[in-house]
C-alpha cells in the first residue's frame, strides 16, 4: 500500500496542511512515544494520519479537524475505498484517526474543541476473506536458494535463507547489520525488534552462513549495513519484497507450478517444515520441533498464534484414525 501513500502524500501538500492539524498529530505521536510504542508503530500512525490531513486539505478546505462531524469521516472512509485500499487497510487508517481523537478528547489542550470523537461513531468495514496461506516445501526453498547462488545473487540468497532459517518477518530481517552474522555463527549478535516492541535474536544455519560468506567476498566497503545494492546504496523493504515475488518465476520454471508466495510465506513455511521435520536443519539433527519451541522461535505471545501459522491437519488426522 506504499504506492497509494506515495500518490497521496507530497511534501508540498503536507506543508500546506493547517497548523492545528499538524500540531494535534505531533502531540499524539509524542503521547505514543511516552507509552514506549516502537518507532515502527509510531511511523505507521504518522503515515496514516498524514493521509487523513491531506484529504482534509483537498476535500474540506484545510479545515481544523474539530470542525468535522461524523458525515465527514464517513466520506473519508468512502474516499479510501475509491483509492482501492483493502478493508483491512482502511480499518487501520480509521483506527489511527479514532485513537488520535480519543487522545484529544482527554487532553486539556484539545478536549474543549474535540470533546466528541465523531470518528468512533463510524462503523468499520467487514473483514475481507483472507487469502490462502502459500507454503513452500524445503525442496522448493532449496530450488530458489540454489538458483540465486548459481546466478551469483548472493545478497538475495542470503535474504531467502535467513528468512527461512529464522522464521522472521521481512521487517525484522531488514534490521540485521553486517556484523550480526558470521561465517561460523548460529544466532544474530544483536537484537531485532518485532511486533509490539518484542526483541529477539534471529537464528541461522548452513545455507545462511554459505550465502553470507559469498556475499561478503563481493563487498569492498566498510559499511556495517547488511542490505546494500551493487552501488553500495541501502536497499529498501520494498525491494526485498520485489525480490521474493520475482522468485515465483524460478519455482514455476523448475516445477511447472505457479505459487503466489510472498515474504510472509517463508515464515509460515519455516515453522511448518520445522514442525514436521522436513526443514533441512531439522533433517540434519533428526528432529521435529515442538509447538512450544516454534512459539519461541516465532516470538509469539500466544501458542494459538503459532498453531495458526501451521497447516490444518485435522482432516488428515481424522482420515488416519478411520484408516481412510
DRENDO-1510 file (C-alpha; in Angstrom, 1 decimal, always signed):
<recs>
REC; n; res; u; v; w
REC; 1; UNK; +0.0; +0.0; +0.0 .
REC; 2; UNK; +3.1; +2.2; -0.1 .
REC; 3; UNK; +2.2; +3.2; -3.7 .
REC; 4; UNK; -1.2; +4.5; -2.6 .
REC; 5; UNK; +0.5; +6.6; +0.2 .
REC; 6; UNK; +3.0; +8.0; -2.3 .
REC; 7; UNK; +0.2; +9.1; -4.6 .
REC; 8; UNK; -1.4; +11.0; -1.8 .
REC; 9; UNK; +1.4; +12.4; +0.2 .
REC; 10; UNK; +3.8; +15.0; -1.1 .
REC; 11; UNK; +6.0; +17.4; +0.9 .
REC; 12; UNK; +4.3; +20.3; -0.9 .
REC; 13; UNK; +0.8; +19.3; +0.2 .
REC; 14; UNK; +2.0; +18.5; +3.7 .
REC; 15; UNK; +3.5; +22.0; +4.0 .
REC; 16; UNK; +0.0; +23.4; +3.3 .
REC; 17; UNK; -1.8; +21.4; +6.0 .
REC; 18; UNK; -3.1; +23.7; +8.7 .
REC; 19; UNK; -1.0; +24.3; +11.8 .
REC; 20; UNK; -3.7; +23.0; +14.2 .
REC; 21; UNK; -4.0; +19.6; +12.5 .
REC; 22; UNK; -0.2; +19.2; +12.3 .
REC; 23; UNK; +0.1; +20.1; +16.0 .
REC; 24; UNK; -2.5; +17.6; +17.1 .
REC; 25; UNK; -0.8; +14.9; +15.2 .
REC; 26; UNK; +2.6; +15.7; +16.7 .
REC; 27; UNK; +1.2; +15.8; +20.2 .
REC; 28; UNK; -0.5; +12.4; +19.7 .
REC; 29; UNK; +2.8; +10.9; +18.3 .
REC; 30; UNK; +4.6; +12.2; +21.4 .
REC; 31; UNK; +2.0; +10.5; +23.6 .
REC; 32; UNK; +2.6; +7.2; +21.7 .
REC; 33; UNK; +6.4; +7.7; +22.3 .
REC; 34; UNK; +5.8; +8.2; +26.0 .
REC; 35; UNK; +3.9; +4.9; +26.0 .
REC; 36; UNK; +7.0; +3.2; +24.7 .
REC; 37; UNK; +5.5; +2.3; +21.4 .
REC; 38; UNK; +8.1; +1.1; +18.9 .
REC; 39; UNK; +9.4; +3.6; +16.3 .
REC; 40; UNK; +7.9; +1.4; +13.6 .
REC; 41; UNK; +4.4; +1.7; +15.2 .
REC; 42; UNK; +4.8; +5.5; +15.6 .
REC; 43; UNK; +5.9; +5.9; +11.9 .
REC; 44; UNK; +2.9; +3.9; +10.8 .
REC; 45; UNK; +0.5; +6.2; +12.7 .
REC; 46; UNK; +2.3; +9.2; +11.3 .
REC; 47; UNK; +1.9; +8.0; +7.7 .
REC; 48; UNK; -1.8; +7.0; +8.3 .
REC; 49; UNK; -2.6; +10.4; +9.8 .
REC; 50; UNK; -0.8; +12.3; +7.0 .
REC; 51; UNK; -3.2; +10.7; +4.6 .
REC; 52; UNK; -6.2; +12.0; +6.7 .
REC; 53; UNK; -5.0; +15.5; +6.9 .
REC; 54; UNK; -4.1; +15.8; +3.2 .
REC; 55; UNK; -7.6; +14.5; +2.5 .
REC; 56; UNK; -9.0; +17.3; +4.7 .
REC; 57; UNK; -6.7; +19.8; +2.9 .
REC; 58; UNK; -8.0; +18.7; -0.5 .
REC; 59; UNK; -11.7; +18.0; +0.2 .
REC; 60; UNK; -12.6; +20.2; +3.1 .
REC; 61; UNK; -10.6; +23.4; +2.5 .
REC; 62; UNK; -8.0; +22.5; +5.1 .
REC; 63; UNK; -10.4; +22.9; +8.0 .
REC; 64; UNK; -9.2; +22.2; +11.5 .
REC; 65; UNK; -10.3; +18.7; +12.3 .
REC; 66; UNK; -12.5; +19.7; +15.2 .
REC; 67; UNK; -14.9; +21.3; +12.7 .
REC; 68; UNK; -15.6; +17.9; +11.1 .
REC; 69; UNK; -18.5; +15.7; +12.0 .
REC; 70; UNK; -19.5; +12.1; +11.6 .
REC; 71; UNK; -20.5; +12.5; +7.9 .
REC; 72; UNK; -17.1; +13.9; +7.0 .
REC; 73; UNK; -15.3; +10.9; +8.5 .
REC; 74; UNK; -17.8; +8.6; +6.7 .
REC; 75; UNK; -16.9; +10.3; +3.5 .
REC; 76; UNK; -13.3; +9.9; +4.3 .
REC; 77; UNK; -13.8; +6.1; +4.5 .
REC; 78; UNK; -15.6; +6.1; +1.2 .
REC; 79; UNK; -12.7; +8.1; -0.4 .
REC; 80; UNK; -10.3; +5.5; +0.9 .
REC; 81; UNK; -12.3; +2.8; -0.8 .
REC; 82; UNK; -12.3; +4.7; -4.0 .
REC; 83; UNK; -8.5; +4.7; -3.8 .
REC; 84; UNK; -8.6; +0.9; -3.9 .
REC; 85; UNK; -7.4; +0.2; -0.4 .
REC; 86; UNK; -8.3; -3.1; +1.2 .
REC; 87; UNK; -10.9; -3.2; +4.1 .
REC; 88; UNK; -8.1; -4.1; +6.5 .
REC; 89; UNK; -6.0; -1.1; +5.4 .
REC; 90; UNK; -9.0; +1.2; +5.7 .
REC; 91; UNK; -9.9; -0.1; +9.1 .
REC; 92; UNK; -6.3; +0.6; +10.2 .
REC; 93; UNK; -6.4; +4.2; +9.0 .
REC; 94; UNK; -9.7; +4.7; +10.7 .
REC; 95; UNK; -8.3; +3.2; +13.9 .
REC; 96; UNK; -5.4; +5.7; +13.8 .
REC; 97; UNK; -8.0; +8.5; +13.4 .
REC; 98; UNK; -10.2; +7.2; +16.3 .
REC; 99; UNK; -7.1; +6.8; +18.6 .
REC; 100; UNK; -5.9; +10.3; +17.9 .
REC; 101; UNK; -9.4; +11.8; +18.6 .
REC; 102; UNK; -9.7; +9.7; +21.7 .
REC; 103; UNK; -6.4; +11.1; +22.9 .
REC; 104; UNK; -7.6; +14.6; +22.1 .
REC; 105; UNK; -10.9; +14.2; +24.0 .
REC; 106; UNK; -8.9; +13.5; +27.2 .
REC; 107; UNK; -6.2; +16.1; +26.7 .
REC; 108; UNK; -6.7; +19.6; +28.2 .
REC; 109; UNK; -5.3; +21.4; +25.2 .
REC; 110; UNK; -7.9; +19.8; +22.9 .
REC; 111; UNK; -10.8; +18.5; +25.0 .
REC; 112; UNK; -13.0; +21.6; +24.6 .
REC; 113; UNK; -12.9; +21.5; +20.9 .
REC; 114; UNK; -12.7; +17.7; +20.4 .
REC; 115; UNK; -15.0; +16.6; +23.3 .
REC; 116; UNK; -16.9; +14.2; +21.0 .
REC; 117; UNK; -15.0; +11.5; +19.0 .
REC; 118; UNK; -17.2; +11.6; +15.9 .
REC; 119; UNK; -14.9; +9.1; +14.1 .
REC; 120; UNK; -15.8; +6.5; +16.7 .
REC; 121; UNK; -19.4; +6.7; +15.5 .
REC; 122; UNK; -18.4; +5.4; +12.0 .
REC; 123; UNK; -18.5; +1.6; +11.8 .
REC; 124; UNK; -15.5; -0.3; +10.5 .
REC; 125; UNK; -15.7; -2.3; +7.3 .
REC; 126; UNK; -16.2; -6.1; +7.4 .
REC; 127; UNK; -13.0; -8.1; +7.2 .
REC; 128; UNK; -12.3; -9.5; +3.7 .
REC; 129; UNK; -11.7; -13.2; +3.1 .
REC; 130; UNK; -8.1; -13.8; +3.9 .
REC; 131; UNK; -6.1; -15.3; +1.0 .
REC; 132; UNK; -4.9; -18.8; +1.5 .
REC; 133; UNK; -1.5; -19.2; +3.0 .
REC; 134; UNK; +1.0; -20.4; +0.5 .
REC; 135; UNK; +3.5; -22.9; +1.9 .
REC; 136; UNK; +6.8; -23.8; +0.4 .
REC; 137; UNK; +8.4; -27.2; +0.8 .
REC; 138; UNK; +12.1; -27.4; +1.9 .
REC; 139; UNK; +12.8; -28.6; -1.7 .
REC; 140; UNK; +11.2; -25.5; -3.2 .
REC; 141; UNK; +13.1; -23.2; -0.9 .
REC; 142; UNK; +16.3; -25.0; -1.9 .
REC; 143; UNK; +15.5; -24.6; -5.6 .
REC; 144; UNK; +15.2; -20.8; -5.1 .
REC; 145; UNK; +18.3; -20.7; -3.0 .
REC; 146; UNK; +20.5; -22.7; -5.3 .
REC; 147; UNK; +19.3; -20.7; -8.3 .
REC; 148; UNK; +20.3; -17.4; -6.7 .
REC; 149; UNK; +23.6; -18.8; -5.6 .
REC; 150; UNK; +24.4; -20.1; -9.1 .
REC; 151; UNK; +23.5; -16.7; -10.5 .
REC; 152; UNK; +25.9; -15.0; -8.0 .
REC; 153; UNK; +22.9; -13.2; -6.5 .
REC; 154; UNK; +24.4; -13.8; -3.0 .
REC; 155; UNK; +22.6; -11.0; -1.2 .
REC; 156; UNK; +19.2; -12.3; -2.4 .
REC; 157; UNK; +20.2; -15.9; -1.5 .
REC; 158; UNK; +21.1; -14.5; +2.0 .
REC; 159; UNK; +17.7; -12.9; +2.4 .
REC; 160; UNK; +16.0; -16.1; +1.3 .
REC; 161; UNK; +18.0; -18.3; +3.6 .
REC; 162; UNK; +17.8; -16.2; +6.7 .
REC; 163; UNK; +14.1; -15.7; +6.4 .
REC; 164; UNK; +13.6; -19.4; +6.1 .
REC; 165; UNK; +16.2; -20.3; +8.9 .
REC; 166; UNK; +14.9; -17.8; +11.4 .
REC; 167; UNK; +11.2; -17.7; +10.6 .
REC; 168; UNK; +11.5; -13.9; +10.9 .
REC; 169; UNK; +9.4; -11.3; +9.3 .
REC; 170; UNK; +10.8; -9.2; +6.4 .
REC; 171; UNK; +10.9; -6.1; +8.6 .
REC; 172; UNK; +12.8; -7.9; +11.3 .
REC; 173; UNK; +15.4; -9.4; +8.9 .
REC; 174; UNK; +15.8; -5.9; +7.4 .
REC; 175; UNK; +17.1; -4.7; +10.7 .
REC; 176; UNK; +20.1; -7.0; +10.7 .
REC; 177; UNK; +23.5; -5.5; +10.3 .
REC; 178; UNK; +26.6; -6.8; +8.6 .
REC; 179; UNK; +28.4; -7.8; +11.8 .
REC; 180; UNK; +25.2; -9.6; +13.2 .
REC; 181; UNK; +26.1; -12.6; +11.1 .
REC; 182; UNK; +29.3; -14.6; +10.8 .
REC; 183; UNK; +30.6; -17.5; +8.8 .
REC; 184; UNK; +30.6; -19.7; +11.8 .
REC; 185; UNK; +27.7; -18.2; +13.8 .
REC; 186; UNK; +24.4; -19.6; +14.8 .
REC; 187; UNK; +22.5; -16.6; +16.2 .
REC; 188; UNK; +22.4; -12.9; +15.5 .
REC; 189; UNK; +24.9; -10.8; +17.6 .
REC; 190; UNK; +22.3; -8.1; +18.2 .
REC; 191; UNK; +18.6; -8.0; +18.8 .
REC; 192; UNK; +15.9; -7.0; +16.3 .
REC; 193; UNK; +12.6; -5.5; +17.3 .
REC; 194; UNK; +9.4; -7.4; +16.3 .
REC; 195; UNK; +5.8; -6.7; +16.7 .
REC; 196; UNK; +4.7; -4.9; +19.9 .
REC; 197; UNK; +8.3; -4.0; +20.6 .
REC; 198; UNK; +9.5; -7.5; +21.4 .
REC; 199; UNK; +13.2; -8.0; +21.0 .
REC; 200; UNK; +14.9; -11.3; +20.0 .
REC; 201; UNK; +18.0; -12.6; +18.2 .
REC; 202; UNK; +17.3; -14.5; +14.9 .
REC; 203; UNK; +19.0; -17.8; +14.4 .
REC; 204; UNK; +20.5; -19.1; +11.2 .
REC; 205; UNK; +22.1; -22.3; +9.8 .
REC; 206; UNK; +24.3; -23.6; +7.0 .
REC; 207; UNK; +22.6; -22.0; +4.0 .
REC; 208; UNK; +22.7; -18.6; +5.5 .
REC; 209; UNK; +26.4; -18.9; +6.5 .
REC; 210; UNK; +27.3; -20.0; +3.0 .
REC; 211; UNK; +25.4; -17.2; +1.3 .
REC; 212; UNK; +26.8; -14.7; +3.8 .
REC; 213; UNK; +30.4; -15.8; +3.1 .
REC; 214; UNK; +29.9; -15.5; -0.7 .
REC; 215; UNK; +28.2; -12.1; -0.3 .
REC; 216; UNK; +31.0; -10.7; +1.9 .
REC; 217; UNK; +33.5; -11.6; -0.9 .
REC; 218; UNK; +31.7; -9.1; -3.1 .
REC; 219; UNK; +31.9; -6.3; -0.5 .
REC; 220; UNK; +34.8; -3.9; -0.6 .
REC; 221; UNK; +33.3; -1.3; +1.7 .
REC; 222; UNK; +33.5; -0.6; +5.5 .
REC; 223; UNK; +29.7; -0.1; +6.0 .
REC; 224; UNK; +28.0; -2.1; +8.7 .
REC; 225; UNK; +24.8; -2.1; +6.6 .
REC; 226; UNK; +23.9; -5.6; +5.5 .
REC; 227; UNK; +21.4; -4.9; +2.7 .
REC; 228; UNK; +23.2; -2.9; +0.0 .
REC; 229; UNK; +22.9; -2.9; -3.7 .
REC; 230; UNK; +25.8; -3.2; -6.2 .
REC; 231; UNK; +26.3; +0.6; -5.9 .
REC; 232; UNK; +26.7; +0.3; -2.2 .
REC; 233; UNK; +23.4; +2.0; -1.5 .
REC; 234; UNK; +20.9; +0.8; +1.2 .
REC; 235; UNK; +18.1; -1.4; -0.2 .
REC; 236; UNK; +14.5; -0.7; +0.8 .
REC; 237; UNK; +12.0; -3.1; +2.2 .
REC; 238; UNK; +10.0; -2.6; -1.0 .
REC; 239; UNK; +13.0; -4.0; -3.0 .
REC; 240; UNK; +13.2; -7.0; -0.7 .
REC; 241; UNK; +9.5; -7.7; -1.3 .
REC; 242; UNK; +10.0; -7.4; -5.1 .
REC; 243; UNK; +12.8; -10.0; -4.9 .
REC; 244; UNK; +10.5; -12.5; -3.3 .
REC; 245; UNK; +7.8; -12.0; -5.9 .
REC; 246; UNK; +10.4; -12.4; -8.7 .
REC; 247; UNK; +11.3; -15.8; -7.2 .
REC; 248; UNK; +7.9; -17.1; -8.2 .
REC; 249; UNK; +9.2; -17.5; -11.8 .
REC; 250; UNK; +12.0; -19.7; -10.5 .
REC; 251; UNK; +9.6; -22.2; -8.9 .
REC; 252; UNK; +7.3; -22.1; -12.0 .
REC; 253; UNK; +10.1; -22.7; -14.3 .
REC; 254; UNK; +11.6; -25.6; -12.3 .
REC; 255; UNK; +8.4; -27.3; -11.1 .
REC; 256; UNK; +5.8; -26.2; -13.6 .
REC; 257; UNK; +3.6; -24.9; -10.8 .
REC; 258; UNK; +2.9; -21.2; -10.1 .
REC; 259; UNK; +2.8; -20.3; -6.5 .
REC; 260; UNK; +1.8; -16.8; -5.4 .
REC; 261; UNK; +4.0; -16.7; -2.3 .
REC; 262; UNK; +5.3; -13.6; -0.5 .
REC; 263; UNK; +7.9; -12.9; +2.2 .
REC; 264; UNK; +5.5; -14.0; +4.9 .
REC; 265; UNK; +5.2; -17.4; +3.2 .
REC; 266; UNK; +8.8; -18.1; +4.3 .
REC; 267; UNK; +7.8; -17.5; +8.0 .
REC; 268; UNK; +4.8; -19.9; +7.6 .
REC; 269; UNK; +6.9; -22.4; +5.7 .
REC; 270; UNK; +9.8; -22.4; +8.1 .
REC; 271; UNK; +7.5; -23.1; +11.1 .
REC; 272; UNK; +5.6; -25.8; +9.2 .
REC; 273; UNK; +8.8; -27.5; +8.0 .
REC; 274; UNK; +10.4; -27.3; +11.4 .
REC; 275; UNK; +7.3; -28.9; +12.9 .
REC; 276; UNK; +7.2; -31.9; +10.6 .
REC; 277; UNK; +11.0; -32.4; +10.4 .
REC; 278; UNK; +11.3; -31.5; +6.7 .
REC; 279; UNK; +13.4; -28.3; +7.2 .
REC; 280; UNK; +16.9; -29.1; +6.1 .
REC; 281; UNK; +18.2; -28.2; +9.6 .
REC; 282; UNK; +15.6; -30.5; +11.2 .
REC; 283; UNK; +16.8; -33.3; +9.0 .
REC; 284; UNK; +20.4; -32.6; +9.9 .
REC; 285; UNK; +19.8; -33.1; +13.6 .
REC; 286; UNK; +17.0; -35.7; +13.1 .
REC; 287; UNK; +14.3; -33.7; +15.0 .
REC; 288; UNK; +10.8; -32.5; +14.7 .
REC; 289; UNK; +10.3; -29.3; +16.7 .
REC; 290; UNK; +7.5; -29.0; +19.2 .
REC; 291; UNK; +4.8; -26.3; +19.1 .
REC; 292; UNK; +6.3; -24.8; +22.3 .
REC; 293; UNK; +9.7; -24.5; +20.6 .
REC; 294; UNK; +8.2; -22.9; +17.5 .
REC; 295; UNK; +6.4; -20.4; +19.6 .
REC; 296; UNK; +9.7; -19.3; +21.0 .
REC; 297; UNK; +11.2; -19.2; +17.5 .
REC; 298; UNK; +8.4; -17.1; +16.1 .
REC; 299; UNK; +8.4; -14.8; +19.1 .
REC; 300; UNK; +4.7; -15.3; +19.7 .
REC; 301; UNK; +3.0; -14.4; +23.0 .
REC; 302; UNK; +0.2; -17.0; +22.5 .
REC; 303; UNK; +0.8; -20.5; +21.3 .
REC; 304; UNK; -2.5; -20.5; +19.5 .
REC; 305; UNK; -1.0; -17.9; +17.2 .
REC; 306; UNK; +1.8; -20.3; +16.4 .
REC; 307; UNK; -0.7; -23.0; +15.7 .
REC; 308; UNK; -2.4; -20.8; +13.2 .
REC; 309; UNK; +0.8; -20.5; +11.2 .
REC; 310; UNK; +0.8; -24.2; +10.5 .
REC; 311; UNK; -1.2; -26.3; +8.1 .
REC; 312; UNK; -4.6; -27.5; +9.3 .
REC; 313; UNK; -4.0; -31.3; +9.7 .
REC; 314; UNK; -7.4; -32.0; +11.3 .
REC; 315; UNK; -8.8; -33.8; +8.2 .
REC; 316; UNK; -5.6; -35.9; +7.8 .
REC; 317; UNK; -5.8; -37.0; +11.5 .
REC; 318; UNK; -9.5; -37.9; +11.1 .
REC; 319; UNK; -8.8; -40.0; +8.0 .
REC; 320; UNK; -5.9; -41.7; +9.6 .
REC; 321; UNK; -7.9; -42.6; +12.6 .
REC; 322; UNK; -10.6; -44.3; +10.4 .
REC; 323; UNK; -8.0; -45.9; +8.2 .
REC; 324; UNK; -9.0; -44.0; +5.1 .
</recs>
